[in-house]
Amino acid sequence: MGDLKIGTMVKIVDQKDGMHDQIGAVVFYDQKNEKLLVRFGGTQQLYYTVDQLQQY
């Protein structure tokens, strides 16, 4: 999970992802799959790996 923790604002840096350059907040860490759940706006949320994100 690195420096990213719940509440951290992040930017999607994965060029191939449809949410590229969008800003969201980390709301959950899935330890089993090693993915972070990022919420955008009010209801949309997606899982990302640490290398797909950059702290904002």
N, C-alpha and C positions, 0 to 999 in steps of 0.2 A: 504494500500500500504506500510505502515511501512517506513523503511529506504530505500526501493528500489524506485528509481525514474528513469525517462527516462535518458538513458545514463549509468546506473549502469551495470557493468559486473556481471553476475550471473552464478552459476553452478546448474544444475538440480540434485536434491537430491532424487527425487522419484524413489525408487528401481524398480517399475513396469513400468516406462516409457521407451520407446525405446531410448530416448535421455539421459538416466542416465549418469551422470558424464561429460556431454558436457558443454562447456562454450559458453555463448551468451550474448547479450546486450539487455536490456529492451528498447523497442522503442515506446510503447503505453500502456496506462492504460484504460481498459474498465470499467468505473464506474458502469454501469448497472449490469454487470455480475461479477464484482470484480475480474477480471483476468488481468494479465500482458502479453503483446505480447513480446516474446523473439525472436530475430533474431540471427540465426547461420550462419556464413559465409556471403555469398552475398545475397542469395534469400530465403533460407528456414527460416520460422518463424512459431511459434506455441504459443498458449495461455496456461498460467499456473496460478495456484493459488499461493498465497504467501508461503504457507506451502510446495510447491513443489520446492522452490528455496532457494538458499543460496548465499549471496553476495560473490563474488570472490575476 
